[in-house]
Amino acid sequence: MKLCIVIPHYDHVDQFTTMLPQLAQQNLPLLVVDDHSPAGSFARLETAVAANVPGATLIRLDFNQGKGRAVRVGLSAAREAGYTHSVQLDADGQHDLAEIPVLAAEAERYPGHIVCGQPIFDQDIPAVRYYARYITLALSRVESISTEIRDAMCGFRVYPLDQTLELCEGARLGSRMDFDTEILVRAIWAGMGLRFVPVHVAYPEMGVSHFRYLRDNLLISWMHTRLLVGMLTRLPFLMLRKWRTRRRA
């Protein structure tokens, strides 16, 4: 397994800069995909990355396209550079970077699976986010006809690049906040395995969210509508596969 780290970034330079020394300690190649942050923010990002992680790759999108698109650009660039797997994590400092080796070890054991962080939340998680996660989890289990998904929203994962990019190329996945959930449902439809590893997630008091309440909720609602329709069209196949799996067990 040849592993790197891919981080989508948009105007989180203050939080991201505090992560860079820890990222350097991971001794893994780093690819940062900036989703067209404001010019001043990007200039600071460029300086901080060069100073803390020499040799890191910094890609800037020509215009703002969303987190999902930034992740896909990063995964494609990673594969072109010869990597087989990529750690994805968020740029806002909510993930514990010391847990990267735990996810990487699970990916080593299950190289064809998407390895996902399953958050262990502290008391600082906002109530709205807490309940939204469980609603999304329930819907994603209905859409996938599976209880395999244990968390549908955590952005701390390891992707097998060939299988993941093949999945992305074969479907029109959401390009913004809807990406993280949709790719797991479609992975189950495609027969890809998922593995979940407990990880710690923190929400800093001064944290900045780029979630746009109206736009992103509409996108997520549309995603669930598409996935529910997609589930219904695949229902005979999914049920037959589930029945065969139970018989083999």
N, C-alpha and C positions, 0 to 999 in steps of 0.2 A: 504494500500500500504506500503510495506516494501522496503525502498530505500537505495541504496548505490552508491558509485562513482567508476567507472572503468576508469583507465587512461593507455593507451598504451604508452610505453616510449622506445626511442632508442637514447642514447647519447645526451640527452638534459639536462644534470644534472644542468648546470648553470641556465638556464631559469626555470627549474622545481623547483629548490630549492627556488627561489623567490616566487613561488606559494604556498609553503607548509604552511606558517602561515595562509593564507586565507583559504586554504582547511581545516585546523584544526578548523577554526571558523564556518565552515558549520555544524559541529556536525553530520556528516554522516560517516558511515564506508567507509574506503578507500581501494581499491584494485589496486595496481600498477603492470602492467605486463611489465617486461623489455624484449625487443626483442633481447636479447643477446648483450648488449652494450659491448664495450671493458672493460677489467677487471678493469682498474683504474676508469673508469666512473661508473661502477656498484658499486664498493666499496664506492665511494663518495655518490652515490644515496642511498645505504643501510644505511649509517651513517645519512644522512640528513633526510630520512623518519623516522627513529627510534627516532631522536632527536625532530622532529617537530610534528609528528602525531603518538604518541605511540598507539600500537594496530593495526596499519595499516598492511595489508597483502601485501607482496612483492613476486611476482612470477617471476622467471627468466626462459625464454625459453632456451632449450639446444643448439639451434643454431638460427641464424637470419631467421625468417619466414615471416616477413612483418607485417605492421600495422593491416591489416584485421584479420590475424591469432591471433595476440595479443589481439585484441578486443574480438574475439570469445572465447579464453581461459579465459579471464576475465569474460565474461558474464556467461560462464559455471560454473566457480568457484563461482560466485555470487549466482547463482541459487542453487548450492549444499550447500551453506552456509545459505540458507533459505530466500534470498531476492526475491522479486517479480518484482522489477524494478531497472534499473541501469542508472545513468547519465554517459554518455561518454563525455569526453572532451580531448583536445590535451594537450601534455606536454610542448609545446613551449611558453606558456604564452600569446597566442593571444586571448583567451576568457576571458570575464569578469565574474569572479566567483560569483560576487554579483547577477548575473542573474540566478543562479542555482534555487533559490526558485520559480522564475517565470515559468521555465520549469517544475519544480516538481508540481506546482499547476495545470498546464495544464494536466499533466499526471494523477493527481488525478481526474480531471474531465473526462478524456478520457482514462481510464486504459488499454484499448485494442489497443490503437493507438501508433505509433511511434511519439514522439514529437520532432520536429527538430528545431534547431536554423535557423533563416533566417537572414543572416548577414546585418547589417547596416555598410557600409564601410566608413572609414575616407579617407582623401586624400592620405594616405600613402600606399594604396594598389598598388602593381606593376601592370602596364598596362597589362602585359602578363597574370597575374593571373585573372585580371578582365575580359578580353575577353574569356579566357579559361573557366571560370565559366559559361558564357552565352552560349557558344557552347555546353558545357556538359548539361546545363539545357535544351536547345532545343532538343538535342538528347534524353535525358531521357524522355521528354514528348512524343516524337514520339514513343519510345520503350514501354512506358506504355499506349499509347493511352489515355492520360489523361493530364490535366493541373493542377492536384492536387499537383504535385511537384513544389515548389517555389524556392528551392535551393537544388542542388543534392550533394554538396561537403562539406558542413559545418560539422565538426566533433563534434559539441556540440549538444547532443541529450539525450533523455530519451527513453530507450527501455523497453517494457514489456517482461520479460525474457522468459516465456513459449512460447509465440507466435513467438518471434524472433528466439529462438533456434530451434524451430520446422521448421521454414523457412530455417535456416542455414543447418539443417540436411537433408532437402529434396532437396537441390540443391548444386552444386559445385560452391560456390561463390569465387570471387577473394580474394586472401589472402594479397594483398598489398594495394597500394593507390586506387585500383579500388573498394575496398569493400564498401566504404561509398555511392557511387553512385549506385552500383549494388543492394544493399539490398533494396533500396527504390523502384526501378523498380519492383523487385520481390515481394516486399510487396504488391504493387498495383495489380500485377497479382494474388496474393493469396487472395485478398479481404481485406487486412488489411487497416485500416484507417491511415492517416497521419495528423498531426497538425503542424502548423508552428508558431513560436513565434519570433518576431524581437529581435536580439541580436547584441551587438557591437563586432566587430572584429578589432584587431590592428595588424599591422605587424612591430615589433620592427626593428629599423635601423640595429642593430647588430644581428638580428635573423639568425639562422642557419636552412637551409632546407636540408632534406635528400632525396628530390625528385631527382631521377636519370633520366636525361632527355631522354636518348634513351630507357633504359629498361622500365621505367614507362609509357612513351608515347606508346610504343609497347603494354604493358599490357592493357592500357586504350583503345587503338584502337581495340585490340582483344576482350575486354569486350563489347564494343559497337557492334562489329560484331556479337558476340554471342547473345546479347540482341535483336538486330534487327531480327535475324533468329528466336529467341524464340518468338518474337512478332508476326511474320508472321504465325508461327504454331499455335499460340493461338488466332489469329485475329477473327475467327468466334465467339469464346466464349467471348472474350473481347467486341466485338461489341454488341452481344446479351445482355450481362450484362449491358452495357451502355444504350441500348435501354430500357431495363426493368426498370433501375433506373430513366430514364427520364419519363417513363409512370407513375411510382409511384409518382413522384414529381408533 
